[in-house]
Amino acid sequence: QNLTDAMVGISNFAGIRIVREL
């Protein structure tokens, strides 16, 4: 469960960063 939450958090962080990069 914790691992899944961590993966989701990383995905969201990467997604936000990519959007800002664009």
C-alpha positions, -999 to 999 in steps of 0.1 A, spaced: 0 0 0 27 24 10 47 15 -22 16 22 -44 11 56 -27 47 65 -32 45 55 -69 14 77 -73 31 106 -56 61 103 -78 39 101 -109 19 132 -99 52 151 -91 67 141 -125 34 151 -143 33 185 -127 70 191 -134 65 181 -171 35 205 -174 56 233 -160 85 224 -183 61 228 -213 
